[in-house]
C-alpha cells in the first residue's frame, strides 16, 4: 500500500480531496518499526546508488510554513551517508540570481551521478510565492509550468530520478504549530511575523499549489501529496515512496557491482601471480 498519493499528470488537483489528518489506518507505535525498516533499506540502497554511479536522485519538498520540511530531512535523510546526500535550500533570490533565468540557480544544485540531493523548497517557488504576491506578470509565471516540465524532463533523460512531495497540512494544524514555536525557546530562531502574514493568503496559496500540482505532475517527475498533520505518518509515507522508487534498480546495481568486482579480483590475481 502506498501511503503517499501519487498524482496522475494532467488531471485537475483539488487538495480538499486529500485528508491532511490521514494515517493509512496505522497507529504511531505500529508504524515505528515499519519506518525503521524503510530507513535501513534506504541506507543500503543509497550505498548501492553511490557505488554503481549510474543514477542520481532529486527529492523535492514543498509545503506551507510548518508543514515539516526540516523534520522530514532530519528523520529520513539525517541517517544517510552525508558523503552522497546533501540538502539545497532556496531562499529569496540574490541580485546575481535575479539577473539570470529562474532555473539558473536551481540547475546548479541538481545531484551528480550516485548522489541524492534534497530540495528544501525549490523552483516551484517561482509559480507559488511569485504568483500569490504578484512578483511577476501572469504571462511570465504561467509560462514557467512549461519551463519546469521541460527542465525536469531534461533531468529525467539525464538519468536523474525526480520525486516530488507536497506536505499537506491543515490550517488549524499550522496555527497550532506556530503557537507551539512561541512556547519553545529552542524554536525561537524559527519565529517570523512573515509566517502569520502568509496565513492571510491561505486560499491563494491553495489555488497556486493546486495548479502547480496539476500542471507539473508527470510520469518522469511525479508529485505526491503527503498527509502531514501527523509527523510520524508524513515520514513513513515519504520514506516508503523513496524506497519503492529505488528498489527496482537494486538487481541492476548488484549485477554491475559483481562485474566490477570480478574484474578487480582478476587484476588482483594477476598481480599476485606476477609477484609469486
C-alpha positions, 0 to 999 in steps of 0.5 A: 500500500502506498501511503503517499498519493501519487498524482496522475499528470494532467488531471485537475488537483483539488487538495480538499480531496486529500485528508491532511489528518490521514494515517493509512489506518496505522497507529504511531507505535505500529508504524515505528518499526515499519519506518525503521525498516524503510530507513535501513533499506534506504541506507543500503540502497543509497550505498548501492546508488553511490557505488554503481554511479549510474543514477542520481536522485532529486527529492523535492519538498514543498509545503506551507510554513510548518508543514515539516520540511526540516523534520522530514530531512532530519528523520529520513535523510539525517541517517544517510551517508552525508558523503552522497546526500546533501540538502539545497535550500532556496531562499529569496533570490540574490541580485546575481540570481535575479539577473539570470533565468529562474532555473539558473540557480536551481540547475546548479544544485541538481545531484551528480551521478550516485548522489541524492540531493534534497530540495528544501523548497525549490523552483516551484517557488517561482509559480507559488510565492511569485504568483500569490504576491504578484512578483511577476506578470501572469504571462511570465509565471504561467509560462514557467509550468512549461519551463519546469516540465521541460527542465525536469524532463531534461533531468529525467533523460539525464538519468536523474530520478525526480520525486516530488512531495507536497506536505499537506497540512491543515490550517488549524494544524499550522496555527497550532504549530506556530503557537507551539514555536512561541512556547519553545525557546529552542524554536525561537530562531524559527519565529517570523511575523512573515509566517502569520502574514502568509496565513492571510493568503491561505486560499491563494496559496491553495489555488497556486499549489493546486495548479502547480500540482496539476500542471507539473505532475508527470510520469518522469517527475511525479508529485505526491501529496503527503498527509502531514498533520501527523509527523510520524505518518508524513515520514513513513509515507515519504520514506516508503515512496523513496524506497519503492522508487529505488528498489527496482534498480537494486538487481541492476546495481548488484549485477554491475557491482559483481562485474566490477568486482570480478574484474578487480579480483582478476587484476588482483590475481594477476598481480599476485601471480606476477609477484609469486 
